[in-house]
Amino acid sequence: MTIQGAFTILMYALAPFLWLIVAGVVVLVAVQLIARLRGYRTLGYRCLGANLAALLVGLSGLWWIPAFTNSRLGYVATAFDWVAMIGAVIGLAIAAWLVLHPLSYLVRGKRQA
């Protein structure tokens, strides 16, 4: 299979979810932009609640990612399947942290945790 063929299959697989992807990117960019304009710095602000919430959102992916794709966690049998699932969970946790961390800064103000 060529790379172009793989990208074609990927695009057909992502097409029903494209509006969710675009909405997520818009929320991420908006929250980051607003927080940075108000003084948010990634390494200068600490919030344990945002970190734990992002971890919980990532772990919740083990439940809803298979349900969202009309699959089951029991179908994750091979090492490659587990690597893909763990990658999706880690990506979900990072995306959640990129939204929740600056959002907690906006809600809490400039207090340090």
ROTI-646271 format. One record per residue: residue in three letters; residue number from 1; x, y, z of N, C-alpha, C, O in turn. Coordinates in steps of 0.2 Angstrom, whole numbers. Example, Ala and Ser with C-alpha at 12.3 -4.5 7.8 and 13.67 -1.06 7.14 Angstrom:
<r ala	k 1	nx 66	ny -28	nz 39	cax 62	cay -22	caz 39	cx 66	cy -16	cz 39	ox 71	oy -17	oz 42>;
<r ser	k 2	nx 64	ny -11	nz 35	cax 68	cay -5	caz 36	cx 64	cy 0	cz 39	ox 67	oy 6	oz 40>;
//
This chain:
<r met	k 1	nx 4	ny -6	nz 0	cax 0	cay 0	caz 0	cx 4	cy 6	cz 0	ox 9	oy 7	oz 4>;
<r thr	k 2	nx 3	ny 11	nz -4	cax 6	cay 17	caz -4	cx 5	cy 22	cz 1	ox -1	oy 21	oz 5>;
<r ile	k 3	nx 9	ny 27	nz 2	cax 7	cay 32	caz 7	cx 1	cy 36	cz 6	ox -3	oy 37	oz 10>;
<r gln	k 4	nx 0	ny 37	nz -1	cax -6	cay 41	caz -3	cx -12	cy 36	cz -2	ox -18	oy 39	oz 0>;
<r gly	k 5	nx -12	ny 30	nz -3	cax -17	cay 25	caz -1	cx -19	cy 25	cz 6	ox -25	oy 25	oz 8>;
<r ala	k 6	nx -14	ny 25	nz 10	cax -15	cay 25	caz 18	cx -18	cy 32	cz 20	ox -23	oy 32	oz 24>;
<r phe	k 7	nx -16	ny 37	nz 17	cax -19	cay 44	caz 19	cx -27	cy 44	cz 16	ox -31	oy 47	oz 19>;
<r thr	k 8	nx -28	ny 41	nz 11	cax -35	cay 41	caz 8	cx -39	cy 37	cz 13	ox -45	oy 39	oz 15>;
<r ile	k 9	nx -37	ny 31	nz 15	cax -41	cay 27	caz 20	cx -42	cy 31	cz 27	ox -47	oy 31	oz 30>;
<r leu	k 10	nx -36	ny 34	nz 29	cax -37	cay 38	caz 35	cx -42	cy 44	cz 34	ox -45	oy 45	oz 39>;
<r met	k 11	nx -42	ny 47	nz 29	cax -46	cay 53	caz 28	cx -54	cy 50	cz 28	ox -58	oy 54	oz 31>;
<r tyr	k 12	nx -55	ny 45	nz 25	cax -62	cay 42	caz 25	cx -64	cy 40	cz 32	ox -70	oy 40	oz 34>;
<r ala	k 13	nx -59	ny 37	nz 36	cax -60	cay 35	caz 43	cx -62	cy 41	cz 47	ox -66	oy 41	oz 52>;
<r leu	k 14	nx -58	ny 47	nz 46	cax -59	cay 53	caz 50	cx -65	cy 58	cz 48	ox -67	oy 62	oz 51>;
<r ala	k 15	nx -67	ny 57	nz 42	cax -72	cay 61	caz 39	cx -78	cy 62	cz 43	ox -80	oy 68	oz 44>;
<r pro	k 16	nx -81	ny 57	nz 46	cax -87	cay 58	caz 51	cx -85	cy 62	cz 57	ox -90	oy 65	oz 60>;
<r phe	k 17	nx -79	ny 62	nz 59	cax -77	cay 65	caz 65	cx -73	cy 72	cz 64	ox -71	oy 75	oz 69>;
<r leu	k 18	nx -73	ny 74	nz 58	cax -69	cay 80	caz 56	cx -72	cy 86	cz 60	ox -68	oy 90	oz 62>;
<r trp	k 19	nx -79	ny 87	nz 61	cax -82	cay 92	caz 64	cx -79	cy 92	cz 72	ox -79	oy 98	oz 75>;
<r leu	k 20	nx -79	ny 86	nz 75	cax -76	cay 86	caz 82	cx -69	cy 88	cz 82	ox -67	oy 91	oz 87>;
<r ile	k 21	nx -65	ny 86	nz 78	cax -58	cay 88	caz 78	cx -57	cy 95	cz 77	ox -53	oy 98	oz 81>;
<r val	k 22	nx -61	ny 98	nz 72	cax -61	cay 105	caz 71	cx -63	cy 109	cz 78	ox -60	oy 114	oz 80>;
<r ala	k 23	nx -68	ny 107	nz 81	cax -71	cay 110	caz 87	cx -66	cy 110	cz 92	ox -65	oy 114	oz 96>;
<r gly	k 24	nx -63	ny 104	nz 93	cax -58	cay 103	caz 98	cx -52	cy 108	cz 97	ox -49	oy 111	oz 102>;
<r val	k 25	nx -50	ny 108	nz 91	cax -44	cay 113	caz 90	cx -46	cy 120	cz 91	ox -42	oy 124	oz 93>;
<r val	k 26	nx -52	ny 122	nz 89	cax -54	cay 129	caz 90	cx -54	cy 130	cz 98	ox -52	oy 136	oz 100>;
<r val	k 27	nx -57	ny 126	nz 102	cax -57	cay 127	caz 109	cx -50	cy 127	cz 112	ox -49	oy 131	oz 116>;
<r leu	k 28	nx -46	ny 123	nz 110	cax -39	cay 123	caz 112	cx -35	cy 129	cz 111	ox -32	oy 132	oz 115>;
<r val	k 29	nx -36	ny 131	nz 105	cax -33	cay 138	caz 103	cx -36	cy 144	cz 106	ox -32	oy 148	oz 108>;
<r ala	k 30	nx -42	ny 144	nz 107	cax -46	cay 149	caz 110	cx -44	cy 150	cz 117	ox -42	oy 155	oz 120>;
<r val	k 31	nx -44	ny 144	nz 121	cax -42	cay 144	caz 128	cx -35	cy 146	cz 129	ox -33	oy 150	oz 133>;
<r gln	k 32	nx -30	ny 143	nz 125	cax -23	cay 145	caz 125	cx -22	cy 152	cz 124	ox -18	oy 156	oz 128>;
<r leu	k 33	nx -25	ny 155	nz 119	cax -24	cay 162	caz 117	cx -27	cy 167	cz 122	ox -23	oy 172	oz 124>;
<r ile	k 34	nx -33	ny 166	nz 125	cax -35	cay 170	caz 130	cx -31	cy 170	cz 136	ox -30	oy 175	oz 139>;
<r ala	k 35	nx -29	ny 164	nz 138	cax -25	cay 163	caz 145	cx -18	cy 166	cz 144	ox -16	oy 170	oz 148>;
<r arg	k 36	nx -15	ny 166	nz 138	cax -9	cay 169	caz 137	cx -9	cy 176	cz 137	ox -5	oy 180	oz 139>;
<r leu	k 37	nx -15	ny 179	nz 134	cax -15	cay 186	caz 134	cx -16	cy 189	cz 141	ox -15	oy 195	oz 142>;
<r arg	k 38	nx -19	ny 185	nz 146	cax -20	cay 187	caz 153	cx -14	cy 185	cz 157	ox -14	oy 185	oz 163>;
<r gly	k 39	nx -8	ny 183	nz 154	cax -2	cay 181	caz 158	cx -1	cy 174	cz 160	ox 4	oy 173	oz 164>;
<r tyr	k 40	nx -4	ny 169	nz 157	cax -3	cay 162	caz 158	cx 4	cy 160	cz 155	ox 5	oy 162	oz 150>;
<r arg	k 41	nx 8	ny 157	nz 159	cax 14	cay 154	caz 157	cx 14	cy 146	cz 159	ox 12	oy 145	oz 165>;
<r thr	k 42	nx 15	ny 142	nz 155	cax 14	cay 135	caz 156	cx 18	cy 132	cz 162	ox 16	oy 129	oz 166>;
<r leu	k 43	nx 25	ny 134	nz 162	cax 29	cay 132	caz 168	cx 29	cy 136	cz 174	ox 31	oy 135	oz 179>;
<r gly	k 44	nx 25	ny 142	nz 173	cax 25	cay 147	caz 179	cx 19	cy 146	cz 183	ox 18	oy 149	oz 188>;
<r tyr	k 45	nx 14	ny 142	nz 181	cax 8	cay 141	caz 185	cx 7	cy 133	cz 186	ox 8	oy 129	oz 182>;
<r arg	k 46	nx 5	ny 132	nz 192	cax 4	cay 125	caz 194	cx -3	cy 124	cz 197	ox -6	oy 128	oz 200>;
<r cys	k 47	nx -6	ny 118	nz 195	cax -13	cay 117	caz 197	cx -14	cy 109	cz 197	ox -14	oy 106	oz 192>;
<r leu	k 48	nx -13	ny 106	nz 203	cax -14	cay 99	caz 204	cx -21	cy 97	cz 202	ox -21	oy 91	oz 199>;
<r gly	k 49	nx -26	ny 101	nz 203	cax -33	cay 99	caz 200	cx -33	cy 98	cz 193	ox -36	oy 93	oz 190>;
<r ala	k 50	nx -30	ny 102	nz 189	cax -30	cay 102	caz 182	cx -26	cy 96	cz 179	ox -28	oy 92	oz 175>;
<r asn	k 51	nx -21	ny 94	nz 183	cax -17	cay 89	caz 181	cx -20	cy 82	cz 182	ox -20	oy 78	oz 178>;
<r leu	k 52	nx -24	ny 82	nz 188	cax -27	cay 76	caz 190	cx -34	cy 75	cz 185	ox -35	oy 69	oz 183>;
<r ala	k 53	nx -37	ny 80	nz 184	cax -43	cay 80	caz 179	cx -40	cy 78	cz 172	ox -44	oy 74	oz 169>;
<r ala	k 54	nx -35	ny 80	nz 170	cax -32	cay 78	caz 163	cx -31	cy 70	cz 163	ox -32	oy 67	oz 158>;
<r leu	k 55	nx -28	ny 68	nz 169	cax -26	cay 61	caz 169	cx -33	cy 57	cz 169	ox -33	oy 52	oz 166>;
<r leu	k 56	nx -38	ny 59	nz 173	cax -44	cay 56	caz 173	cx -47	cy 56	cz 166	ox -50	oy 51	oz 164>;
<r val	k 57	nx -47	ny 61	nz 163	cax -50	cay 61	caz 156	cx -46	cy 56	cz 151	ox -49	oy 53	oz 147>;
<r gly	k 58	nx -40	ny 56	nz 152	cax -36	cay 51	caz 148	cx -38	cy 44	cz 150	ox -39	oy 40	oz 145>;
<r leu	k 59	nx -38	ny 43	nz 156	cax -40	cay 36	caz 158	cx -47	cy 34	cz 156	ox -49	oy 28	oz 155>;
<r ser	k 60	nx -52	ny 39	nz 156	cax -58	cay 38	caz 154	cx -59	cy 36	cz 146	ox -64	oy 33	oz 144>;
<r gly	k 61	nx -54	ny 37	nz 143	cax -53	cay 35	caz 136	cx -53	cy 27	cz 135	ox -56	oy 25	oz 130>;
<r leu	k 62	nx -51	ny 24	nz 140	cax -51	cay 16	caz 140	cx -59	cy 14	cz 140	ox -60	oy 9	oz 137>;
<r trp	k 63	nx -63	ny 18	nz 142	cax -70	cay 16	caz 142	cx -74	cy 19	cz 136	ox -77	oy 15	oz 132>;
<r trp	k 64	nx -73	ny 25	nz 134	cax -77	cay 28	caz 129	cx -74	cy 27	cz 122	ox -78	oy 28	oz 117>;
<r ile	k 65	nx -67	ny 27	nz 121	cax -64	cay 26	caz 114	cx -67	cy 20	cz 111	ox -69	oy 20	oz 105>;
<r pro	k 66	nx -67	ny 14	nz 114	cax -70	cay 8	caz 110	cx -77	cy 9	cz 109	ox -79	oy 7	oz 104>;
<r ala	k 67	nx -81	ny 12	nz 114	cax -88	cay 13	caz 113	cx -89	cy 18	cz 107	ox -94	oy 17	oz 103>;
<r phe	k 68	nx -85	ny 23	nz 106	cax -86	cay 28	caz 101	cx -84	cy 25	cz 94	ox -87	oy 27	oz 89>;
<r thr	k 69	nx -80	ny 20	nz 94	cax -78	cay 17	caz 87	cx -82	cy 10	cz 86	ox -80	oy 6	oz 82>;
<r asn	k 70	nx -87	ny 9	nz 90	cax -91	cay 3	caz 89	cx -87	cy -3	cz 90	ox -88	oy -8	oz 86>;
<r ser	k 71	nx -83	ny -3	nz 95	cax -79	cay -9	caz 97	cx -79	cy -11	cz 104	ox -84	oy -8	oz 108>;
<r arg	k 72	nx -75	ny -15	nz 107	cax -75	cay -17	caz 114	cx -68	cy -17	cz 116	ox -63	oy -18	oz 112>;
<r leu	k 73	nx -67	ny -16	nz 122	cax -60	cay -16	caz 125	cx -57	cy -23	cz 125	ox -51	oy -24	oz 124>;
<r gly	k 74	nx -62	ny -28	nz 125	cax -60	cay -35	caz 124	cx -56	cy -37	cz 117	ox -53	oy -42	oz 116>;
<r tyr	k 75	nx -58	ny -33	nz 112	cax -55	cay -34	caz 105	cx -48	cy -31	cz 105	ox -44	oy -33	oz 100>;
<r val	k 76	nx -46	ny -28	nz 110	cax -39	cay -25	caz 110	cx -34	cy -31	cz 113	ox -33	oy -32	oz 119>;
<r ala	k 77	nx -32	ny -35	nz 108	cax -29	cay -41	caz 110	cx -21	cy -41	cz 108	ox -17	oy -44	oz 112>;
<r thr	k 78	nx -19	ny -39	nz 103	cax -12	cay -39	caz 101	cx -8	cy -33	cz 104	ox -11	oy -28	oz 107>;
<r ala	k 79	nx -2	ny -34	nz 104	cax 3	cay -29	caz 106	cx 2	cy -22	cz 102	ox 2	oy -17	oz 105>;
<r phe	k 80	nx 1	ny -23	nz 96	cax 0	cay -17	caz 92	cx -7	cy -13	cz 94	ox -7	oy -7	oz 94>;
<r asp	k 81	nx -12	ny -17	nz 95	cax -18	cay -14	caz 98	cx -18	cy -10	cz 104	ox -20	oy -5	oz 105>;
<r trp	k 82	nx -14	ny -13	nz 109	cax -13	cay -10	caz 115	cx -8	cy -4	cz 114	ox -10	oy 1	oz 118>;
<r val	k 83	nx -3	ny -4	nz 110	cax 1	cay 2	caz 109	cx -4	cy 8	cz 106	ox -3	oy 13	oz 108>;
<r ala	k 84	nx -8	ny 6	nz 101	cax -13	cay 11	caz 98	cx -17	cy 14	cz 104	ox -19	oy 20	oz 104>;
<r met	k 85	nx -20	ny 9	nz 108	cax -25	cay 11	caz 113	cx -21	cy 16	cz 118	ox -24	oy 21	oz 120>;
<r ile	k 86	nx -15	ny 14	nz 120	cax -11	cay 18	caz 125	cx -9	cy 25	cz 122	ox -9	oy 30	oz 126>;
<r gly	k 87	nx -8	ny 24	nz 116	cax -6	cay 31	caz 112	cx -12	cy 35	cz 112	ox -11	oy 41	oz 113>;
<r ala	k 88	nx -18	ny 33	nz 111	cax -24	cay 37	caz 111	cx -26	cy 39	cz 118	ox -28	oy 45	oz 118>;
<r val	k 89	nx -25	ny 36	nz 123	cax -26	cay 38	caz 130	cx -21	cy 43	cz 132	ox -23	oy 48	oz 135>;
<r ile	k 90	nx -15	ny 42	nz 130	cax -10	cay 48	caz 131	cx -11	cy 54	cz 128	ox -11	oy 59	oz 130>;
<r gly	k 91	nx -13	ny 53	nz 121	cax -14	cay 59	caz 117	cx -21	cy 63	cz 120	ox -21	oy 69	oz 120>;
<r leu	k 92	nx -25	ny 59	nz 122	cax -31	cay 62	caz 125	cx -30	cy 66	cz 132	ox -32	oy 71	oz 133>;
<r ala	k 93	nx -25	ny 63	nz 136	cax -23	cay 66	caz 142	cx -20	cy 72	cz 141	ox -21	oy 77	oz 144>;
<r ile	k 94	nx -15	ny 72	nz 136	cax -11	cay 78	caz 134	cx -16	cy 84	cz 131	ox -15	oy 90	oz 133>;
<r ala	k 95	nx -21	ny 82	nz 127	cax -25	cay 87	caz 124	cx -30	cy 90	cz 130	ox -31	oy 96	oz 130>;
<r ala	k 96	nx -32	ny 86	nz 134	cax -36	cay 88	caz 140	cx -32	cy 93	cz 144	ox -34	oy 98	oz 147>;
<r trp	k 97	nx -25	ny 91	nz 146	cax -21	cay 95	caz 150	cx -20	cy 102	cz 146	ox -20	oy 107	oz 150>;
<r leu	k 98	nx -19	ny 102	nz 140	cax -18	cay 108	caz 136	cx -24	cy 113	cz 136	ox -23	oy 119	oz 135>;
<r val	k 99	nx -30	ny 110	nz 138	cax -36	cay 114	caz 138	cx -37	cy 116	cz 146	ox -39	oy 122	oz 147>;
<r leu	k 100	nx -37	ny 111	nz 150	cax -39	cay 112	caz 157	cx -34	cy 116	cz 161	ox -36	oy 120	oz 165>;
<r his	k 101	nx -27	ny 115	nz 160	cax -22	cay 119	caz 163	cx -23	cy 127	cz 162	ox -24	oy 130	oz 167>;
<r pro	k 102	nx -23	ny 129	nz 156	cax -24	cay 137	caz 156	cx -31	cy 139	cz 158	ox -33	oy 144	oz 160>;
<r leu	k 103	nx -36	ny 134	nz 157	cax -43	cay 136	caz 159	cx -43	cy 137	cz 167	ox -47	oy 141	oz 169>;
<r ser	k 104	nx -40	ny 132	nz 170	cax -40	cay 133	caz 178	cx -36	cy 140	cz 180	ox -38	oy 143	oz 185>;
<r tyr	k 105	nx -31	ny 142	nz 176	cax -28	cay 148	caz 177	cx -33	cy 154	cz 176	ox -33	oy 159	oz 180>;
<r leu	k 106	nx -37	ny 153	nz 171	cax -42	cay 159	caz 170	cx -47	cy 159	cz 175	ox -50	oy 164	oz 177>;
<r val	k 107	nx -49	ny 153	nz 178	cax -55	cay 152	caz 183	cx -52	cy 155	cz 190	ox -55	oy 158	oz 193>;
<r arg	k 108	nx -46	ny 152	nz 191	cax -43	cay 154	caz 198	cx -39	cy 160	cz 198	ox -38	oy 163	oz 204>;
<r gly	k 109	nx -38	ny 163	nz 193	cax -34	cay 169	caz 193	cx -26	cy 168	cz 193	ox -24	oy 163	oz 191>;
<r lys	k 110	nx -23	ny 172	nz 197	cax -15	cay 172	caz 197	cx -13	cy 168	cz 203	ox -7	oy 169	oz 204>;
<r arg	k 111	nx -17	ny 165	nz 207	cax -15	cay 161	caz 213	cx -11	cy 156	cz 211	ox -12	oy 152	oz 205>;
<r gln	k 112	nx -6	ny 154	nz 215	cax -2	cay 148	caz 214	cx -4	cy 142	cz 218	ox -7	oy 144	oz 223>;
<r ala	k 113	nx -4	ny 136	nz 215	cax -6	cay 131	caz 219	cx -1	cy 127	cz 222	ox -2	oy 122	oz 225>;
//
